[in-house]
Amino acid sequence: MEIRAPHPSELDEMLELMCRAFDLDVELARDIFYSDPFFDLLHRRVVVERGKVISCLTVVPGTFALGDARIPIAGIAGVATDEAFRRRGYAGALLRDTIRWLYENRSPLSMLYPFSARYYRKFGWEIASVEWTCEIPSALLPPYSESRFVRPYHAGDIEHLRRLHDIHLHNTPGSFEREPARWQWILRQKYQVVVADFHGNVEGYMIYDVQTGRNRVEVRDFIFITSRAQRALTGYLSSGNLAETIGVYAPVYRVQQWTTWLTDNDDQLLQQVQGALRPTYMLRIIHLPTLIERLRPHWRRWQGAVRIVVDDSFVPGGKQQVILTGDENAKPAKVSDWAGGSVQVWSQIVGGYLTPSEAFSAGLITVSQPAVAEVLDDLFPKYHPFTTLAERF
């Protein structure tokens, strides 16, 4: 058995394996596979047995935004194993080798959208984001008058979209920076894009997918910087001309913006609303020292020192540890304060999903003294992280 990057001659075999696993049309998927702006043979990983590709995955590079910090992240996508070779540990071996490869390359953090949280938890990933999903009849949404300012996207609008997303990124931790290649990837998909343009001032935009067969619109990006732009885009969805049902995915703190409904509708329409909270992505610390250096902008003015110990059986020595200080050049002679726990829990903490005090209270980490958890709360604040559908891999 070999685990490595595929040879160019094996790419079609890898593509066909992925299509069988995810029930995709090979010809339709081929263009997406080979035109990926982040295409890199080294970011494709395969298990080869007797000359046959039997398992594969793709590493998707990106930059994760948490407060003032910008963290290179290794997304894991397209994990697939040939049906005849499943339940033999090939995917697990591939994940372990990928963790090793990422660690050797000092990758700070990894992310994936799991088919089974339980499965990936065994390899160190843990849930680090929860979103609110809802199906809303379009007739319930108010037909705001500002909807008249919504128009189709034009190629010259790309700078407006970048500007608006940068503002959104500052206010929505746990999202991705969008470099030109990522914007190119998003906009070449077969989605609709509209902007809220108030006499030349573009204050919001929306990317959505019209699912004609289901009479449904799926909102993939809903970005605004003013309340009138929010009303404009919401009113545009309310027209009923797009679809009977609007599918929404939002961070938990943005639920309220979707709950202003017309209340003079009959009960049957109101009863069609369906909503739920659900986990989205999982995070995993890979190389702790590199991650801490990337997070250092959060505590530049902090004067203390705490040793962080992360138990991780997949890295050399079975654990990683660093000393947190506000000054990257500080080398304290003795550090008596410490906090320790599993890679899964620390991944939730650094990702802003769980505070150190919450983890300590729940018995998920140990600390030298209770006050250490409170100190760490200021260094690892809670963010309620969220990624929009448009940027998921």
N, C-alpha and C positions, 0 to 999 in steps of 0.2 A: 504493500500500500504506500502510495506517495501523497503527500499534502503539499501543495505548492501553487504558484500562479499558473494559469493555463498557458500552453503554447498557442500561438496564433491559429494553428490548424485544429485546435480543440474548442474554439469559441462557438462554432455552430453546434457542436455536441452539447456544450454547456447551455446554450440558448434553448435547444430542444428539450433538455432535461427540465429546465425551469418552466417551459410552456406546458409540459405534461403534468408537472407538479401543481401548477396554479391554473390549469385548464384554460390556457391562452392560445390564441391563433398564432402559429409560428410566423407567418408572413406579416401579420399586423405588428407583431412584437419585434420583428427583425429591425425595422427602421429605428424604433425607440432604443433598442439594445446597442446598435452600432453608432447612433448619432448622439448618444449621451455626451454632453459637453464635458463631463468629468471622466470620460472613458480613459482607463489606464489599466493595462494588463496586470500590473502589480496589485491593483485593488480588486482583482477577481481572484478567488481562491477555490481550488478544486481538490477533491479526493479522487485519485486515479487508482483503479485496481485492475491489473492485467491489461493495461492499455485502454481501459474504459473509464470515462468520467461518470462517477456514481453519486457524487454529492458536490454541492457548490454553494457559494455565497458571494455577495458583492460588498465591498467596503465603500461607503459613500462619504467623501470628505465634506466638511462644512465648518462653519464658525458659529458657535453657540454664544448667545448674549445673556449674561447674568449681571444685572446692575451695570457697573462700569467695566466689568471684566469681559474680555472676548477670548473664548476658549476653543481651540481647534478640536473638532469632534470627529470620531470615526463612527459613522452610521453603519449598521449591519442590516442588509436587506437581501431578499431573494434566497433565503436558506432553503435548500431543496435537496432531496435524496431520491434516487430512482426507486420506484415502488418495490422492485424485486430485492432491494438491499436495505429496506427500512428495518428499524428495530434491531440493528446490529451494532449500533454505536458509532456509525460513520459521521453523522452530523455532529455528535458530541466531540469526536476527535477533531473535526474541522474547527469547531468553536474554540477548543482548547489551544489548538495550534495558532489560530488567529489571535487569541489573547496574547500568546507568547510573542508572535510577530509584532503586534502593536506595542507591547511592552518594550521590546528591543528597540523599537523606533521612537520610544518616549512619547507615545500618544497619551495625552492626559485623560481623555474621557471617551466613552463609547455609548451609543444610543441605539435602540431598536424599538420597533412597533411589533409586539409579540402576538403570535397566534395562541400561545399558552404562556402566561406569566409563570406558572409553576415549572414549566420546562426550563426556561431561561434563568430562573432564579438559582437553579443548581449550578450555573456557571458564573454567578456573581452579579447578574443584572437584577434590578429591583424597580418596581413601579415608582415613578417620580413625577407623574402628572395625572390629573383627573379633569375631565371636561364635562360640560353640560351639553346634551344633545336633545333636539326637539323637532317634532314634525308639526307644523302650524298651517292650518288652512289659510291660504292667501287672503280670503275674504275677511279674516279677523284682523288683519293688519290695517292701521289707519291710512287712508289715501291722502297723505300729507301734500299740501299744495306745492312744496318745494320739489316734488318729483319732476316738475317740468324742467328743472335744471339738469336732469340726468341725460347724458348723451353717450353714444358709442365711443369706445376708445379709438384713438388714432395713433399712428406710429410716433408722432411728435409728442405724445403724452408720457413717454417712458420716464422722462426726468421728473415729471409730477409724481408718478407712481413711486419712484425711488425716494423722493423727498418725503412723501407721506408715510412710506414704510419705515424709513429711518426714524421718524417721530414715533410711530407705533412701537418700534423696537425698543426705544428708550422707556416707554411706558408699559411694555409687556415683556417682562423677563421670561427666559426659557424659550425664546424664539431664535430663528436663524438670521444671521446677516445675509443679505442677498446681493452678491457680487454680480456683475454683468452676465456671466455664464449661467447663473441660477435664474435670473430674470428671463434670459433667452429660453431656457428649458420650460419655464412656467408658461410663457406666452405662446410657445409653439404648440402647446396642447390644444385640443379642440374645445376650448371653453369660451364663453362669452365674457367680455370685459366692458364695463361702463364706468364713467366718471361723473362726479357731481361738480359741475362747472358753473360757478356763479360769476358771469360776465368776465371770464378770463381767469378767475381765481379757482383753481381746482382744489377742493377741500376734502375730497373723499373718492374712493373707488371701490368697485366690487367685481370679483371674479366668480362666475357661477357656471354650473353645468345644467343644461336643459335635458332632462331624461324624459323624452317624449312618450315612450311606451308606458311610463308610470305616471304621466301627467304631474311631474315633480321637478322642482328646481333644487339643486344642492348648492348651497353657498360655500365657496371655497376660500375666499378672502373678503372680508367686510371691514374696510379701513376708513376711518374718518378722523378729522381733527377739530371739527366744529359740530355743534348740535344740529345746525341746519343741514349739514351734509348727511348726518345720521338720518334725519327725517326724510331727506330727499331719496336716499337709497332704500329706506324702509317703504316709503310711499311707492317707489318704483316696483317693488315686489308685491305690493298690495293690489295692483291693478287687475290681477286675475288673467291678464293676457299671456303671462309667462307659463303659469301652471296653477293647478288647484292647491298643491301642497308645497310648502317651503321647508327644506331640510336645513337645520341650523346646527352648527358646532361652535361653542363659545367657551371662554374661560369662566369659571364659576362666579367671578366678580362682575361679569358682564351679562348675567342672566336677565337683569331687570330691563335692559334695553329691548328685549324681545317679548316682554310681558304686558305691553300696552296694547290691549285689544279693543275692538269695537264690541261693546257689551249688549247691543240691541239685536244680536243674532240669536237664532233659536238654539235651544239646548243641544240639539243634535250636532250642530257645527262645533260648539264649544267642547263637546265630548270627543271630538276627533283629534284634539290636541294630545300628543304623546311626548313625554319628556323623561329623561333619566340622567343620572350621573354615571360615568364610566371611566375606567382607567385608560390612559392613552399610551405614553411611551415609558420605556424602562431605561435607566442609566446604569453605567458601570464605571467606577474609577479604574483606570488602567495603570498609569504611571503617576503616583501620588506627588513626588517632588515637582514634576513639571506642572501638574494641576495647581498646586499651591502657589507657584510663581505666577501663574495666570490669574489667580484670584487675589493676589496681593493688593491691587488697587482698592479693594474693599476695606483694608485695615492699615493704610499707610500711616495714620496718626496714632495707631494703637501702640502702647509702650510695654505690654506684657510679653510673656513667653509661655506657651503650652505645647507639650509633646502630644502629637496625634499618632495613635497606633491603629493600623487597619489590618485585620486578619484576612488573608487572601491566599488560599491554598494553591492558586494557579500561578503565583509569581515565585521567583527564587527566595528561599528562606521561609515561605509561608506567611509573610507579613511585610508591610511597608510602614515606615514611620518617618515623620518630619517634625521639626520644631517650628511652630508658628511664631513669628515675630512681625512687628510692624515695619522694621527696617531690614531689608534684604541682606545688608552687610553685618547685622548684629550676630554675634556668636556668644550667647550667654554661657557662662562657665558651668552653671548648674540649673537644671530645670526640674522643679519639684511637682509642678502641676501637670497632669496628664489626663487624657481621655482615650478610651479604646473601644473598638467594636468591630463588627463584620464589615466586609466590603459592601454588602448590600445596604446596610443601614447608613454607612458613611456616604454612599452614593446618593441616597435620599436627602441627606443633610446638605451636601455641597450643592445639590441641584435646587435647593430652596423649597423642597416638598415637606420636610420635617425639620423642626428646630432641635438643637441639641437638648434643650430642657424637656421637650416632648419625648425625645428618645430616651433620656435618662429616667424620666418619670415612668415610662412604659417598660423599663428594664431592658432596653435594647442596646445601651452603651453603659460602660462603667467609667467613673471619674475618680480622681484622687480626692476630691471633696465637692459637695453639691454646688458650691459657688462657681466652680469651673464651667459647669453647664450654662449658667447664666452669662458668664463672660463670653462663651462661645456663641451665644444667641446673637450678640452684636456683630460677630464676625461672619456668621452664616445665617442671615435673615431668611424669613419665609417669603416666598415669591408667588405662589400659586402659578407655576409655569404652564405655558400653553403654546402649542404650535398650530397654525391654521392648516386646513386640508391642502392648500396650494403648495406648502413646502414640505409635505411628508413624502417619504421615499418608500 
